[in-house]
C-alpha cells in the first residue's frame, strides 16, 4: 500500500449525528472496506470518546492496514504521550501510521509539537506526523522546525478550491501528502452533471476530481450500496478537468443580513458575540487571537439573497474577524 499514489480512505467521524449512528452498520462498513481492499482508516481520539478507535481495533486485527489518528493539541508533552498511549491501546497496535493534531490552537507550541513527533517516531510509536485543519501559514511555520515528511488533512472540495489553491500548490511543491475530507460539502453544481457521456452524482464527480489532483479523499458512509458505488467510481475514475470559476470574492460586511448556524446558536451583534453567553467553543474572542497570530483557518461561506447576503457557515469566525479587524469588506466563498 503505497502513499505515492492515490488512496481512498474510510472516515469514521460519525459523532456529529449520534442518534443516526448504528454500531452494527459501522462494523459492516469497516468490514466491507477491508473486503474491497480499502485499508486506510481515518479516526480521532474524540470520536465517541474513543469508542470508534476500540471498534476499529477489534475489526482490523490481523489485517494489514494504515491508521490516521487525530488528537487534541495540548502544550504538555506528558499529556500528549498519555493520549498517544491511550490511542495505541484502543486501536490494539504498537504504531500509528499518521498521527496529527485535530485542530490548531492560538497558543500552540510548535517546538514542543516537533519534539514530541521526533521522539515518538524514534520510539516507533508513530510512523509519520501530520497536521489537521492547519492553514498555509501554520504549515510553513511548522516545516521550518520539523524536517521530516508530513501529511496534512483539510477540508477540500470543488467549492473551496480557490481558497485552498495556494495550500495545495505548496504541499505538492514540498512533497506533503494531502488527505481531504468533506469532499462534496457546499457543492455548487446542480443535481447531476453529465460527464464523459455518463450521469454521475455530485459526490462521484468530487471523487474523480480529487483523484485528478493526486489528493487522497476520505469517504464516509454507513450505506453499503453508496459505499460500493463510491469505491467503484474511485477505482475506475478517469482524470477530469473541470472549468472552475474563482468564487472567492470580496463581500461588504454591512450587506450580511442573515446568519445561519449548524448549532442553531446565532448571535446578532458584535456585543452579543463578545459576551458569548451561549458558550460557543472556541469563543469568538479566542478565535480572534488565533486569527491575529495565524490568519483564518477556514473560509466564510455566503449566499446572495434578494437584498444582501446570508452567512452560511463560520459564524464564530465572522464575529472574531470583526472583533479583530474594522474593515468594510471580507473575503468569502460565494455559494450559488
N, C-alpha and C positions, 0 to 999 in steps of 0.2 A: 504494500500500500504506500505509494509514493506521494509526497506532498508537493512534488514538482509539477503535477498535473491536476486538473480539476477534480475535486472530490465532492460528492453530495454528503451532507451532514444531517443527521436527525436531531432536531431540537427537542428539549424536554421541559421547556418552561411553560407549563400549563397552569401555573398557580394564579394567573390573572383572572381565571374563571373557575374557582374551586368547586362551585356547585355542579358544573358541567363535566368535571374530571371523573373519569372512570379508571380505577386501578387495573381492572381486567382488560379494558380496551388498550390501555397504555402498554401493558405487558405484551399483548397481542401485536401491537405496532412495533415494539422493540424486536420481538422475535421475527416478525415479517421482514424488517430491515436486515436483520442478520441473514435470513434466508436469501434475500436479494443482493447480498454482498455489500450492503451499506454498513460500514463498520467504523464510522466516526460518530461519536455521540457528544452533544453539547449539553452541559448541565451547570448548576451553580449550587453553592452551599445553602442558599436561602430558598431553593425550590421545595416547597412544602417542608421547610425546616430540616432538610437533609434526607427526607423520606424518598425522594426521587433518586438520590445517589444510592441508597440502600437497595432499591428495586433494580437499578441498573447493575449494581454489584452482583446480585443474585442471577440476573438474566445472562450476563456475559461471561460467567465462569467457564474457563476452558476455551473461550473464543479469542482470536487474535484481533483485537480492536484497539482504537485510539480514543482517548477521552480528552475533551476540552472542559476544563473546570474553572468557573469564575468565583472569586472570593471577595469578601468585604475588605476594603482598603483601610488599614489602621497604621498609625505611626508607632507601632510597638512590635518589635521583632519576635518577642516571646509569644505574644498573642497570635501573630501571623503563623508561627511554627506550630502552635497548638491547633489552629484551624486547619492547617495542612495535614497534620496527623489525623485529625478527625475525618477529613475527606478521604484520605487513603484508607482508613478503616471502613468507612461507609461503602466505598467502591470496591473493597476487597482486593486492593492492588498495592504493589510496592512503589509504583512510579506513575505519575500523571503526565500524560504526553504534552498537553498545553495548559499551562496554569497562568491565570491572569486576573488582575483586579477587575471587579464588575463595573465599578464606576469610579472616576477620579474624585478627589476632594480638593477644595481650595487650599488646604493647609498640608497637602501630602508632602512627604519627604522622599524625593526621588532617589537620593543617595542610599537611604535605608532600603528602599524597594529594590534597587540594583544589587546591594549587598545580599539581601535575602534571596534573590534569584540565583546569584552566583553560588552561594553556599549550598542551596538545595539541589542545584544541578550537579555540583561536585559530589554531593551525597547520593546522587542518582534517585532522588525522590521526585524530581521534575526533569523532563526531557527538554522542553522548550518553554520559554517565558513569553508572555504576551500582554496586551493592553486592550481592555474592552471599553468602548464608548469614550475614548480619548480623542481630542481634536488634533489637528495637524501640529499646532504649536507645542502641545504636550508631548506628542510623539517625537518631535525633533529634539526637545529638551532631554527626554529620556535616552534617546540614541546617542547623545553626546557623552553620557555617563556609561551606558550599558552597550558593550561592543559585540555581544553575541547576536545571532539571528533571532528576530522576534516575529510574532504573528499578532495581528490586530483583529478585533471583532467590532463591527459597526453596522448601523442601520443604513443599508444601501439599496436603492431601488430606482426605477425609471424617473420617479417624481423628484427625488432629491439628488439626482446625478450631478447637476451643475454645482450644487452646494459642495459636493464631495469630490469634485474632479481633481482639484489640486492635491488632496489627500491620496487619492487613488494613484495619480501620477508619481507622487513622492514614494509611495510604497513600491511601485513597480521599479523605479529607478534605484531603490536601495534594498531590493530583494527581501521585502517584508511581505509575508503571506497575509491574505485577507480572507476572513470569514464574514459573510453578510447575512444579517437577519432582517426580518420584516421586508422581504424582497419585493412584495407587491402592495405594501401599505401605501395609502394615499395615492393610489393608482389613478391616473388621469385618462387612461384610454377607456372608451365607452364600450361596455358589454364585451363583445368579442371582436377580434380583428382577423381578417383573412390574411394569412401569410404563407408563402410557398404553396398556394392552392389548397391549404388545409385550414380548417377552422379551429384555432387554438383558444383556450381560455386565457384571460389576463395573466393568471398565475403561470401557465405554461410558457407564455411569451417572456415573462420575467425570468424563468429558469434558463431559457435559451439565450437571452440577452446577457445574463450574469455569466453564463459559461463562456460566451464570446469574449468577455473581458478578462478571462482567466481568474475569476474570483470564485471562491468556494461557497455555495449557497447553503443556508440552514433551512430545512423544511420542517414543518410541524403539523401533524395530523393524527387524529385517533380514528379516522375513517380509512379502512384498508383499501377501498376502491379508489379514493382520491390519492392515497399514498402510492398505490401501484401505478396509477396513471402518471403521477409526477416523476416517479423513478424511471419509468419507461421513456418519458419525454426527455429527461435529462441525459440518459444514456445514449439516446439516438439523436440528440439535438445537433442541428447544423448551426454553423456560425451565422448570426444575423446582424445586420447593421440597421438600426432604426434612426431615422432623422428626428432628432430631439430639439425642440426649441428651448432656449435658455429661459427658464421660468423663475429664476432667482432675481427678484425685482425689488425696487425701492417702493415702499408703501408709506403714505402720510400717516403719522401716528394719530392725528386728530380725526382720521377717517375710520378708525376702528370703532364700530358702533354695536358690535355684538361679540361676546366672548363665550366660547364653548369649552367644556372641560369633561374629560372622561370620568373624573372622580365626582362630578356633579357639585364640586365646590368652586364657586365663582366669586371673585372679588370685583367690585365695580368702581373702585377708585384706588389711587396710589396710597392714600391714607389707610384704607382697609388692608391693603396688601402688606404694608409695613407693620401693622399691628398683628397680622396673621392669627386672628382669633380662632380660625378653623384648623389651625395646626398643619398647614401644608409642610411636608418634609421632602427635601430641604426647604427652608423658608425662602421667600423672595430676597430677604436681606443676605442670607448665606450665599445664595446663588449669585447675587450682585458682587460679592467678594471674589467668587470663583471667576466670574466674567472679567473683573478688573485685572486679575492676575493672568488668566489663560485665554480669555476670549470665550465665545459661545461654544457650548458642547454640541448643541443640536439646533437646527434651523427652526424658524417660526413657519407655520403653515396658515395661509389666509385664503379666503374665498370671496370673490367680488359679489356684492349684493346690489340691489337696485340703486341704493344710495350707500356708499361707503363699503367697508369690508368686515367680514367675520373672521375673528381669530379662531382657527380650528383646533390648534394644539399649541402647547408651550406657554400656558397662562402664567405660571410661576416665573419662567424665563422672561416673559414680556414685562412683568412688573419689576423684576430685577434689573432689566435693561433700563427701564425708566428711572429707577432709583439711582442708577449709576450715571446715566447719560441724558442730558437735556437736549434732545435733538428733535427735529421736525419729521424726520424720516427714519425708517429702519428697513433692513433687508429681510425679505421673506420669500418663501416658495408659494407661488400663486397656483392654487389647485382649481382646475376648471370643472 
